[in-house]
Amino acid sequence: MKILAALLIASSLSASVPTELTQTDFISSVMRYVYLWSDSPESSDKIWVRLVKIKTDKGDHSQFAEMWLPAQKLLIDLKKADYQVPERNLTMKDNGFKIRLVKHLPKAPAPISGWKVLALPSKKNLTQKHVFPDETAKIQLKKALGSYPDTGEACYIAPVSQVSNELWVFCESPKLALRFSTDVKLTDPLSVHAIDLNKEGIPPEWAGRLLYNTVILGEKLDLD
């Protein structure tokens, strides 16, 4: 009876996974992000999906989810923001789930119940047209870059993903990686995290992915 009850609970939880998390276009966009920034999903043929309950502040109706690639032991943490920022008179409400974090783990996070197992879409769906920030977002970006006056003229923007609210910029002099992020859209106030690529401890593989996404796939940012 206990086993049957556990199976019924797991079935109920997996059935509650929103349709938007199981759609081919969404999963393909997630896989493309993983392919470009974290790891090649070519060895995977399955992806696990589930909603996750996280305690939030009063009035915060954000939803959280996880995706798991068992072949690579890769966890993808997602959030669909829905909350207020009264002190700034802002409504942070996203129209879909966005990637917060991608990390390797030795095994799928417990509990195992609640996962919905899906077949990965065809690898041909990983090919998408590159999209870059619109002019409104670029104005925000240039304003934020004003805090880094020594970046020079050669800065490159990586393509943006519809499943991520982050934007990466690489500046050649000094060798600086800048991660701009927000909870909803890139026209909202941005938080900035700077990484000095001249310092020791930067993984060469990650630095290579950054350069590929910004200089090869990206576009030069006009700072004038």
C-alpha positions as CSV (number, residue, x, y, z in Angstrom):
1,M,0.0,0.0,0.0
2,K,2.8,2.4,0.8
3,I,4.4,1.8,-2.6
4,L,1.1,2.3,-4.3
5,A,0.5,5.6,-2.4
6,A,4.0,6.8,-3.3
7,L,3.4,6.0,-7.0
8,L,0.1,7.9,-6.9
9,I,1.7,10.9,-5.3
10,A,4.5,10.9,-7.9
11,S,2.0,10.6,-10.7
12,S,0.0,13.5,-9.4
13,L,3.1,15.7,-9.0
14,S,4.3,14.9,-12.5
15,A,0.9,15.5,-14.0
16,S,0.9,19.0,-12.4
17,V,3.9,20.1,-14.6
18,P,2.7,23.1,-16.6
19,T,2.4,22.5,-20.3
20,E,4.8,25.4,-21.1
21,L,7.6,23.4,-19.6
22,T,7.0,20.4,-21.8
23,Q,6.6,22.2,-25.2
24,T,9.1,21.3,-27.9
25,D,10.1,25.0,-28.6
26,F,10.7,25.7,-24.9
27,I,12.8,22.5,-24.3
28,S,14.8,23.2,-27.6
29,S,15.6,26.7,-26.4
30,V,16.8,25.4,-23.0
31,M,18.9,22.8,-24.8
32,R,20.4,25.4,-27.0
33,Y,21.3,27.5,-24.0
34,V,22.9,24.5,-22.3
35,Y,24.8,23.7,-25.5
36,L,26.2,27.2,-25.8
37,W,27.0,28.0,-22.2
38,S,27.4,24.7,-20.2
39,D,27.7,21.4,-21.9
40,S,26.8,19.5,-25.1
41,P,23.4,17.7,-24.8
42,E,24.2,15.4,-27.7
43,S,24.6,12.4,-25.4
44,S,21.2,12.8,-23.9
45,D,17.9,11.5,-25.2
46,K,15.7,12.1,-22.1
47,I,15.0,15.2,-20.0
48,W,13.2,15.1,-16.6
49,V,11.0,18.1,-15.6
50,R,9.2,19.0,-12.4
51,L,7.8,21.9,-10.4
52,V,9.6,22.8,-7.2
53,K,8.0,24.4,-4.1
54,I,10.2,27.1,-2.6
55,K,9.2,29.3,0.3
56,T,8.9,32.9,-0.9
57,D,8.0,36.3,0.7
58,K,4.4,37.2,1.3
59,G,2.8,38.4,-2.0
60,D,5.5,36.6,-4.1
61,H,3.7,34.2,-6.5
62,S,6.8,33.2,-8.5
63,Q,6.9,29.6,-9.7
64,F,10.0,27.4,-9.7
65,A,11.0,24.3,-11.7
66,E,13.9,22.0,-12.4
67,M,15.1,20.1,-15.4
68,W,17.5,17.2,-15.2
69,L,19.7,15.7,-17.9
70,P,20.5,12.2,-16.6
71,A,23.2,11.4,-19.2
72,Q,25.3,14.5,-18.2
73,K,24.1,14.7,-14.6
74,L,23.1,18.3,-15.3
75,L,20.5,20.3,-13.3
76,I,18.7,23.3,-14.8
77,D,17.1,25.6,-12.3
78,L,14.2,27.7,-13.6
79,K,12.0,30.5,-12.3
80,K,8.8,32.3,-13.5
81,A,8.9,35.6,-11.6
82,D,5.7,37.1,-10.3
83,Y,6.2,39.7,-7.5
84,Q,6.1,43.4,-6.6
85,V,8.9,45.7,-5.7
86,P,6.9,48.5,-3.8
87,E,9.9,50.7,-3.1
88,R,10.6,51.0,-6.9
89,N,6.9,50.8,-7.9
90,L,7.8,47.8,-10.1
91,T,5.8,44.7,-11.0
92,M,8.2,41.9,-11.8
93,K,6.0,39.4,-13.7
94,D,7.5,37.2,-16.4
95,N,5.6,35.5,-19.2
96,G,7.5,32.3,-18.9
97,F,10.1,30.2,-17.1
98,K,13.7,31.4,-17.3
99,I,17.0,29.7,-16.5
100,R,18.6,30.8,-13.2
101,L,21.4,28.3,-12.9
102,V,22.9,25.2,-14.6
103,K,25.2,22.9,-12.6
104,H,26.5,19.4,-12.5
105,L,25.5,17.1,-9.6
106,P,26.4,13.6,-8.8
107,K,22.8,12.5,-9.0
108,A,19.3,13.9,-9.4
109,P,18.2,16.0,-6.4
110,A,15.8,14.3,-4.0
111,P,13.0,13.5,-3.8
112,I,12.9,11.4,-7.0
113,S,9.1,11.7,-7.1
114,G,7.4,14.3,-9.2
115,W,9.7,14.1,-12.2
116,K,8.0,13.9,-15.6
117,V,10.3,12.2,-18.1
118,L,10.2,13.5,-21.7
119,A,12.1,12.6,-24.9
120,L,14.4,15.3,-26.1
121,P,13.4,17.1,-29.3
122,S,15.3,16.5,-32.5
123,K,18.8,18.0,-32.5
124,K,17.9,20.0,-35.6
125,N,15.7,22.1,-33.3
126,L,18.8,23.4,-31.6
127,T,19.5,25.7,-34.6
128,Q,17.9,29.0,-34.0
129,K,18.3,32.5,-35.5
130,H,20.4,34.7,-33.2
131,V,18.5,37.5,-31.4
132,F,20.1,40.6,-29.9
133,P,18.8,43.2,-27.4
134,D,16.5,45.9,-28.8
135,E,17.5,49.6,-28.7
136,T,15.7,50.1,-25.3
137,A,17.7,47.3,-23.7
138,K,20.9,48.6,-25.3
139,I,20.4,52.0,-23.7
140,Q,20.1,50.3,-20.3
141,L,23.2,48.3,-21.2
142,K,25.3,51.3,-22.1
143,K,24.1,53.1,-19.0
144,A,25.3,50.2,-16.9
145,L,28.6,50.0,-18.8
146,G,29.2,53.6,-17.7
147,S,30.3,52.2,-14.3
148,Y,33.3,50.6,-16.1
149,P,35.0,53.6,-17.9
150,D,38.2,51.6,-18.8
151,T,36.4,49.0,-21.0
152,G,37.6,50.8,-24.2
153,E,35.8,50.6,-27.5
154,A,35.9,46.9,-28.4
155,C,33.0,45.2,-26.5
156,Y,30.8,42.4,-27.9
157,I,27.3,41.2,-26.9
158,A,26.3,37.6,-27.0
159,P,22.9,36.7,-28.5
160,V,20.1,36.6,-26.0
161,S,18.0,33.6,-25.2
162,Q,14.2,33.5,-24.8
163,V,14.7,31.3,-21.8
164,S,17.2,33.5,-19.9
165,N,17.1,37.0,-18.5
166,E,20.9,37.5,-18.7
167,L,23.1,39.1,-21.2
168,W,26.9,38.6,-21.5
169,V,29.3,41.2,-22.8
170,F,33.0,40.8,-23.4
171,C,35.4,43.8,-23.5
172,E,38.8,43.3,-25.0
173,S,40.7,45.9,-23.0
174,P,40.9,45.1,-20.2
175,K,39.8,41.5,-20.7
176,L,36.5,41.7,-18.8
177,A,33.3,39.6,-18.8
178,L,30.2,41.4,-17.7
179,R,27.0,39.5,-16.8
180,F,23.9,41.7,-16.9
181,S,20.8,40.1,-15.4
182,T,17.2,40.8,-14.3
183,D,14.3,38.8,-13.1
184,V,12.0,39.7,-16.0
185,K,13.3,41.6,-19.0
186,L,16.4,43.3,-20.1
187,T,14.7,46.7,-20.2
188,D,14.2,46.5,-16.4
189,P,16.9,47.7,-14.0
190,L,19.9,45.4,-14.4
191,S,22.3,43.9,-11.9
192,V,25.9,43.6,-13.1
193,H,28.5,41.1,-12.2
194,A,32.1,41.7,-13.6
195,I,34.7,38.9,-14.1
196,D,38.3,39.9,-14.7
197,L,39.5,37.3,-17.2
198,N,43.2,38.2,-16.4
199,K,42.9,36.7,-12.9
200,E,43.9,33.1,-12.2
201,G,41.2,30.5,-11.6
202,I,39.0,31.2,-14.7
203,P,38.2,27.8,-16.3
204,P,39.7,27.9,-19.8
205,E,36.6,26.0,-21.2
206,W,34.2,28.6,-19.8
207,A,36.4,31.5,-21.1
208,G,36.3,29.8,-24.5
209,R,32.5,29.5,-24.5
210,L,32.3,33.2,-23.5
211,L,34.5,34.3,-26.4
212,Y,32.6,32.0,-28.8
213,N,29.2,33.4,-27.8
214,T,30.3,37.1,-27.8
215,V,33.0,37.5,-30.4
216,I,32.0,34.7,-32.9
217,L,28.2,34.5,-32.5
218,G,27.7,38.0,-31.1
219,E,27.8,41.5,-32.4
220,K,30.1,44.5,-31.6
221,L,28.5,47.0,-29.2
222,D,28.4,50.6,-30.4
223,L,29.4,52.6,-27.3
224,D,29.0,56.0,-28.9
